[in-house]
């Protein structure tokens, strides 16, 4: 990623040491009407992989690009080698804008971004696995069942068949942490 940013910096425009990536938030609703190519990829994942754990293949409904209400603040990549010792010595106060003197306000138009971040709410099981008091059932329900956005994000699933073809099924399973003996039974509902 850093090589890509440096290339863009040289060829297109200067990239700040704190590079903001807009966020595209995906809920936990599966879209089953995304076309034959998407279904072909899903069949491959269901056959040889633990499909319930594969958020990028399962969930395709997201907040509209540039919809702050749905996507919230972006995230940053920081090139620490370009920050002063003083900036790095201060404890970051916010993950969205960790070094205020060099990190801009964490809102950026999607179309202007060199990189963007897909942020998956995913299943309740995955969402609640991180110990964070903000990760409540109510918060998950609001994000998981968001339906005011776009769906069938077709460019997301293309990585998977190429990944499997490049590494082969067995090695791809290892790299993706798949244990077919213990297929996951993902919990898609939180306790009320």
Phi and psi restraints in degrees (value plus and minus 20) as a CYANA .aco file:
   2 UNK   PHI     -81.8   -41.8
   2 UNK   PSI     -58.9   -18.9
   3 UNK   PHI     -81.0   -41.0
   3 UNK   PSI     -60.8   -20.8
   4 UNK   PHI     -84.6   -44.6
   4 UNK   PSI     -62.3   -22.3
   5 UNK   PHI     -84.6   -44.6
   5 UNK   PSI     -62.4   -22.4
   6 UNK   PHI     -84.2   -44.2
   6 UNK   PSI     -59.2   -19.2
   7 UNK   PHI     -82.0   -42.0
   7 UNK   PSI     -68.6   -28.6
   8 UNK   PHI     -81.9   -41.9
   8 UNK   PSI     -59.0   -19.0
   9 UNK   PHI     -80.2   -40.2
   9 UNK   PSI     -62.2   -22.2
  10 UNK   PHI     -93.5   -53.5
  10 UNK   PSI     -62.5   -22.5
  11 UNK   PHI    -109.2   -69.2
  11 UNK   PSI     -49.4    -9.4
  12 UNK   PHI    -134.0   -94.0
  12 UNK   PSI     -84.6   -44.6
  13 UNK   PHI    -179.4  -139.4
  13 UNK   PSI     143.8   183.8
  14 UNK   PHI     -86.0   -46.0
  14 UNK   PSI     113.5   153.5
  15 UNK   PHI    -125.0   -85.0
  15 UNK   PSI     109.6   149.6
  16 UNK   PHI     -85.6   -45.6
  16 UNK   PSI     136.0   176.0
  17 UNK   PHI     -84.0   -44.0
  17 UNK   PSI     -41.6    -1.6
  18 UNK   PHI    -133.8   -93.8
  18 UNK   PSI      78.5   118.5
  19 UNK   PHI    -115.1   -75.1
  19 UNK   PSI      97.3   137.3
  20 UNK   PHI    -103.2   -63.2
  20 UNK   PSI     112.2   152.2
  21 UNK   PHI    -135.3   -95.3
  21 UNK   PSI     102.6   142.6
  22 UNK   PHI     -86.2   -46.2
  22 UNK   PSI     131.9   171.9
  23 UNK   PHI    -123.1   -83.1
  23 UNK   PSI     120.4   160.4
  24 UNK   PHI    -138.7   -98.7
  24 UNK   PSI      88.7   128.7
  25 UNK   PHI    -109.4   -69.4
  25 UNK   PSI     107.8   147.8
  26 UNK   PHI    -125.0   -85.0
  26 UNK   PSI     119.5   159.5
  27 UNK   PHI    -105.9   -65.9
  27 UNK   PSI    -174.8  -134.8
  28 UNK   PHI    -142.4  -102.4
  28 UNK   PSI       7.6    47.6
  29 UNK   PHI    -119.6   -79.6
  29 UNK   PSI     111.3   151.3
  30 UNK   PHI    -106.5   -66.5
  30 UNK   PSI     114.0   154.0
  31 UNK   PHI    -119.9   -79.9
  31 UNK   PSI      97.1   137.1
  32 UNK   PHI    -118.7   -78.7
  32 UNK   PSI      -6.6    33.4
  33 UNK   PHI    -140.5  -100.5
  33 UNK   PSI      13.0    53.0
  34 UNK   PHI    -112.2   -72.2
  34 UNK   PSI      -9.5    30.5
  35 UNK   PHI      78.7   118.7
  35 UNK   PSI     148.5   188.5
  36 UNK   PHI     -84.9   -44.9
  36 UNK   PSI     -61.4   -21.4
  37 UNK   PHI     -81.5   -41.5
  37 UNK   PSI     -64.2   -24.2
  38 UNK   PHI     -82.8   -42.8
  38 UNK   PSI     -62.0   -22.0
  39 UNK   PHI     -86.1   -46.1
  39 UNK   PSI     -56.8   -16.8
  40 UNK   PHI     -82.3   -42.3
  40 UNK   PSI     -64.2   -24.2
  41 UNK   PHI     -84.0   -44.0
  41 UNK   PSI     -63.0   -23.0
  42 UNK   PHI     -83.1   -43.1
  42 UNK   PSI     -58.8   -18.8
  43 UNK   PHI     -82.3   -42.3
  43 UNK   PSI     -62.0   -22.0
  44 UNK   PHI     -80.4   -40.4
  44 UNK   PSI     -64.9   -24.9
  45 UNK   PHI     -86.7   -46.7
  45 UNK   PSI     -57.3   -17.3
  46 UNK   PHI     -91.3   -51.3
  46 UNK   PSI     -50.0   -10.0
  47 UNK   PHI     -94.3   -54.3
  47 UNK   PSI     -70.4   -30.4
  48 UNK   PHI    -135.6   -95.6
  48 UNK   PSI     -19.8    20.2
  49 UNK   PHI    -155.0  -115.0
  49 UNK   PSI     154.5   194.5
  50 UNK   PHI    -111.9   -71.9
  50 UNK   PSI      58.4    98.4
  51 UNK   PHI     -72.2   -32.2
  51 UNK   PSI     -61.8   -21.8
  52 UNK   PHI     -77.3   -37.3
  52 UNK   PSI     -43.2    -3.2
  53 UNK   PHI    -109.1   -69.1
  53 UNK   PSI     -23.7    16.3
  54 UNK   PHI    -118.1   -78.1
  54 UNK   PSI      62.7   102.7
  55 UNK   PHI     -77.8   -37.8
  55 UNK   PSI     -60.0   -20.0
  56 UNK   PHI     -87.2   -47.2
  56 UNK   PSI     -40.9    -0.9
  57 UNK   PHI    -114.3   -74.3
  57 UNK   PSI     -54.6   -14.6
  58 UNK   PHI     -97.1   -57.1
  58 UNK   PSI     -65.4   -25.4
  59 UNK   PHI    -125.5   -85.5
  59 UNK   PSI     101.6   141.6
  60 UNK   PHI    -147.2  -107.2
  60 UNK   PSI     -19.5    20.5
  61 UNK   PHI    -114.0   -74.0
  61 UNK   PSI     104.8   144.8
  62 UNK   PHI    -158.2  -118.2
  62 UNK   PSI     143.6   183.6
  63 UNK   PHI     -84.2   -44.2
  63 UNK   PSI     129.2   169.2
  64 UNK   PHI     -80.3   -40.3
  64 UNK   PSI     126.2   166.2
  65 UNK   PHI     -80.3   -40.3
  65 UNK   PSI     116.7   156.7
  66 UNK   PHI      52.1    92.1
  66 UNK   PSI      -6.9    33.1
  67 UNK   PHI    -113.4   -73.4
  67 UNK   PSI      75.5   115.5
  68 UNK   PHI     -82.3   -42.3
  68 UNK   PSI     -57.3   -17.3
  69 UNK   PHI     -76.9   -36.9
  69 UNK   PSI     -59.2   -19.2
  70 UNK   PHI    -104.4   -64.4
  70 UNK   PSI     -60.0   -20.0
  71 UNK   PHI    -117.4   -77.4
  71 UNK   PSI     -42.0    -2.0
  72 UNK   PHI      42.2    82.2
  72 UNK   PSI    -175.9  -135.9
  73 UNK   PHI     -94.5   -54.5
  73 UNK   PSI     131.5   171.5
  74 UNK   PHI     -97.3   -57.3
  74 UNK   PSI    -197.0  -157.0
  75 UNK   PHI    -142.1  -102.1
  75 UNK   PSI     146.0   186.0
  76 UNK   PHI    -144.2  -104.2
  76 UNK   PSI     131.1   171.1
  77 UNK   PHI    -128.1   -88.1
  77 UNK   PSI     110.9   150.9
  78 UNK   PHI    -137.2   -97.2
  78 UNK   PSI     107.3   147.3
  79 UNK   PHI    -110.5   -70.5
  79 UNK   PSI      72.8   112.8
  80 UNK   PHI     -81.3   -41.3
  80 UNK   PSI     -46.2    -6.2
  81 UNK   PHI     -86.5   -46.5
  81 UNK   PSI     -36.8     3.2
  82 UNK   PHI    -121.0   -81.0
  82 UNK   PSI     -15.9    24.1
  83 UNK   PHI    -119.7   -79.7
  83 UNK   PSI     132.9   172.9
  84 UNK   PHI     -91.9   -51.9
  84 UNK   PSI     138.8   178.8
  85 UNK   PHI     -79.0   -39.0
  85 UNK   PSI     -57.9   -17.9
  86 UNK   PHI     -84.1   -44.1
  86 UNK   PSI     -64.2   -24.2
  87 UNK   PHI     -81.8   -41.8
  87 UNK   PSI     -62.1   -22.1
  88 UNK   PHI     -93.8   -53.8
  88 UNK   PSI     -46.3    -6.3
  89 UNK   PHI     -95.5   -55.5
  89 UNK   PSI     -36.7     3.3
  90 UNK   PHI    -107.1   -67.1
  90 UNK   PSI     117.3   157.3
  91 UNK   PHI     -89.4   -49.4
  91 UNK   PSI     104.3   144.3
  92 UNK   PHI     -80.7   -40.7
  92 UNK   PSI     116.2   156.2
  93 UNK   PHI    -112.9   -72.9
  93 UNK   PSI     -38.8     1.2
  94 UNK   PHI    -170.3  -130.3
  94 UNK   PSI     110.1   150.1
  95 UNK   PHI     -86.4   -46.4
  95 UNK   PSI     -45.7    -5.7
  96 UNK   PHI    -101.0   -61.0
  96 UNK   PSI     -41.9    -1.9
  97 UNK   PHI    -168.6  -128.6
  97 UNK   PSI      50.6    90.6
  98 UNK   PHI     -88.4   -48.4
  98 UNK   PSI     -54.0   -14.0
  99 UNK   PHI    -143.4  -103.4
  99 UNK   PSI      69.6   109.6
 100 UNK   PHI     -72.1   -32.1
 100 UNK   PSI     -59.4   -19.4
 101 UNK   PHI     -82.4   -42.4
 101 UNK   PSI     -47.8    -7.8
 102 UNK   PHI    -134.6   -94.6
 102 UNK   PSI     -35.3     4.7
 103 UNK   PHI    -117.5   -77.5
 103 UNK   PSI     104.0   144.0
 104 UNK   PHI     -95.1   -55.1
 104 UNK   PSI     154.4   194.4
 105 UNK   PHI     -76.0   -36.0
 105 UNK   PSI     112.5   152.5
 106 UNK   PHI     -98.0   -58.0
 106 UNK   PSI      27.9    67.9
 107 UNK   PHI    -151.0  -111.0
 107 UNK   PSI     103.5   143.5
 108 UNK   PHI    -161.3  -121.3
 108 UNK   PSI     115.9   155.9
 109 UNK   PHI     -79.8   -39.8
 109 UNK   PSI     113.9   153.9
 110 UNK   PHI     -75.5   -35.5
 110 UNK   PSI     -60.9   -20.9
 111 UNK   PHI     -86.5   -46.5
 111 UNK   PSI     -42.1    -2.1
 112 UNK   PHI    -109.6   -69.6
 112 UNK   PSI     -23.9    16.1
 113 UNK   PHI    -101.9   -61.9
 113 UNK   PSI     119.1   159.1
 114 UNK   PHI     -98.3   -58.3
 114 UNK   PSI     -61.2   -21.2
 115 UNK   PHI    -148.9  -108.9
 115 UNK   PSI     129.7   169.7
 116 UNK   PHI    -150.3  -110.3
 116 UNK   PSI     140.9   180.9
 117 UNK   PHI    -136.1   -96.1
 117 UNK   PSI     103.5   143.5
 118 UNK   PHI    -109.4   -69.4
 118 UNK   PSI     102.3   142.3
 119 UNK   PHI    -133.9   -93.9
 119 UNK   PSI      91.1   131.1
 120 UNK   PHI    -117.6   -77.6
 120 UNK   PSI     105.0   145.0
 121 UNK   PHI     -90.4   -50.4
 121 UNK   PSI     -65.2   -25.2
 122 UNK   PHI      44.0    84.0
 122 UNK   PSI    -180.2  -140.2
 123 UNK   PHI     -93.1   -53.1
 123 UNK   PSI     141.4   181.4
 124 UNK   PHI     -79.5   -39.5
 124 UNK   PSI     -60.3   -20.3
 125 UNK   PHI     -77.3   -37.3
 125 UNK   PSI     -67.3   -27.3
 126 UNK   PHI     -91.1   -51.1
 126 UNK   PSI     -63.9   -23.9
 127 UNK   PHI     -80.7   -40.7
 127 UNK   PSI     -62.6   -22.6
 128 UNK   PHI    -105.7   -65.7
 128 UNK   PSI     -23.5    16.5
 129 UNK   PHI     -86.0   -46.0
 129 UNK   PSI     -53.0   -13.0
 130 UNK   PHI     -99.9   -59.9
 130 UNK   PSI     109.1   149.1
 131 UNK   PHI     -96.3   -56.3
 131 UNK   PSI      82.6   122.6
 132 UNK   PHI    -172.1  -132.1
 132 UNK   PSI     101.0   141.0
 133 UNK   PHI     -82.2   -42.2
 133 UNK   PSI     -38.8     1.2
 134 UNK   PHI     -97.4   -57.4
 134 UNK   PSI     -37.2     2.8
 135 UNK   PHI    -106.5   -66.5
 135 UNK   PSI      53.5    93.5
 136 UNK   PHI    -115.0   -75.0
 136 UNK   PSI     147.6   187.6
 137 UNK   PHI     -80.0   -40.0
 137 UNK   PSI     -62.2   -22.2
 138 UNK   PHI     -82.2   -42.2
 138 UNK   PSI     -65.1   -25.1
 139 UNK   PHI     -82.7   -42.7
 139 UNK   PSI     -62.3   -22.3
 140 UNK   PHI     -83.0   -43.0
 140 UNK   PSI     -64.7   -24.7
 141 UNK   PHI     -79.3   -39.3
 141 UNK   PSI     -60.6   -20.6
 142 UNK   PHI     -83.8   -43.8
 142 UNK   PSI     -59.3   -19.3
 143 UNK   PHI    -103.3   -63.3
 143 UNK   PSI     -59.5   -19.5
 144 UNK   PHI     -85.3   -45.3
 144 UNK   PSI     -56.9   -16.9
 145 UNK   PHI    -127.8   -87.8
 145 UNK   PSI       9.2    49.2
 146 UNK   PHI     -88.5   -48.5
 146 UNK   PSI     103.8   143.8
 147 UNK   PHI    -144.2  -104.2
 147 UNK   PSI     -11.0    29.0
 148 UNK   PHI    -111.4   -71.4
 148 UNK   PSI      -4.4    35.6
 149 UNK   PHI    -131.6   -91.6
 149 UNK   PSI    -182.9  -142.9
 150 UNK   PHI    -108.5   -68.5
 150 UNK   PSI     138.2   178.2
 151 UNK   PHI    -155.1  -115.1
 151 UNK   PSI     155.2   195.2
 152 UNK   PHI      37.5    77.5
 152 UNK   PSI      31.5    71.5
 153 UNK   PHI     -89.6   -49.6
 153 UNK   PSI      69.5   109.5
 154 UNK   PHI     -88.6   -48.6
 154 UNK   PSI     -47.1    -7.1
 155 UNK   PHI     -97.1   -57.1
 155 UNK   PSI     -24.2    15.8
 156 UNK   PHI    -101.2   -61.2
 156 UNK   PSI     -61.8   -21.8
 157 UNK   PHI    -100.2   -60.2
 157 UNK   PSI     -26.7    13.3
 158 UNK   PHI     -84.4   -44.4
 158 UNK   PSI     -43.6    -3.6
 159 UNK   PHI     -84.5   -44.5
 159 UNK   PSI     -54.1   -14.1
 160 UNK   PHI     -85.7   -45.7
 160 UNK   PSI     -73.6   -33.6
 161 UNK   PHI     -81.3   -41.3
 161 UNK   PSI     -55.8   -15.8
 162 UNK   PHI     -86.3   -46.3
 162 UNK   PSI     -59.6   -19.6
 163 UNK   PHI     -81.6   -41.6
 163 UNK   PSI     -67.4   -27.4
 164 UNK   PHI     -85.3   -45.3
 164 UNK   PSI     -61.7   -21.7
 165 UNK   PHI     -84.0   -44.0
 165 UNK   PSI     -61.6   -21.6
 166 UNK   PHI     -86.4   -46.4
 166 UNK   PSI     -65.3   -25.3
 167 UNK   PHI    -117.8   -77.8
 167 UNK   PSI     -36.3     3.7
 168 UNK   PHI      64.0   104.0
 168 UNK   PSI     135.5   175.5
 169 UNK   PHI     -79.9   -39.9
 169 UNK   PSI     -67.9   -27.9
 170 UNK   PHI     -82.8   -42.8
 170 UNK   PSI     -68.3   -28.3
 171 UNK   PHI     -88.2   -48.2
 171 UNK   PSI     -57.4   -17.4
 172 UNK   PHI     -81.6   -41.6
 172 UNK   PSI     -59.2   -19.2
 173 UNK   PHI     -81.5   -41.5
 173 UNK   PSI     -63.3   -23.3
 174 UNK   PHI     -83.9   -43.9
 174 UNK   PSI     -67.2   -27.2
 175 UNK   PHI     -83.8   -43.8
 175 UNK   PSI     -51.3   -11.3
 176 UNK   PHI    -110.9   -70.9
 176 UNK   PSI     -17.4    22.6
 177 UNK   PHI      51.0    91.0
 177 UNK   PSI      12.6    52.6
 178 UNK   PHI    -107.1   -67.1
 178 UNK   PSI     109.5   149.5
 179 UNK   PHI    -143.7  -103.7
 179 UNK   PSI      77.4   117.4
 180 UNK   PHI     -87.6   -47.6
 180 UNK   PSI     -37.1     2.9
 181 UNK   PHI     -90.0   -50.0
 181 UNK   PSI     -46.6    -6.6
 182 UNK   PHI    -142.9  -102.9
 182 UNK   PSI      39.7    79.7
 183 UNK   PHI     -78.1   -38.1
 183 UNK   PSI     116.7   156.7
 184 UNK   PHI     -90.5   -50.5
 184 UNK   PSI     125.5   165.5
 185 UNK   PHI    -134.9   -94.9
 185 UNK   PSI      68.6   108.6
 186 UNK   PHI     -88.5   -48.5
 186 UNK   PSI     114.5   154.5
 187 UNK   PHI    -109.2   -69.2
 187 UNK   PSI      96.0   136.0
 188 UNK   PHI    -120.2   -80.2
 188 UNK   PSI     -10.2    29.8
 189 UNK   PHI    -154.6  -114.6
 189 UNK   PSI     118.1   158.1
 190 UNK   PHI    -111.1   -71.1
 190 UNK   PSI     135.5   175.5
 191 UNK   PHI     -90.3   -50.3
 191 UNK   PSI     116.9   156.9
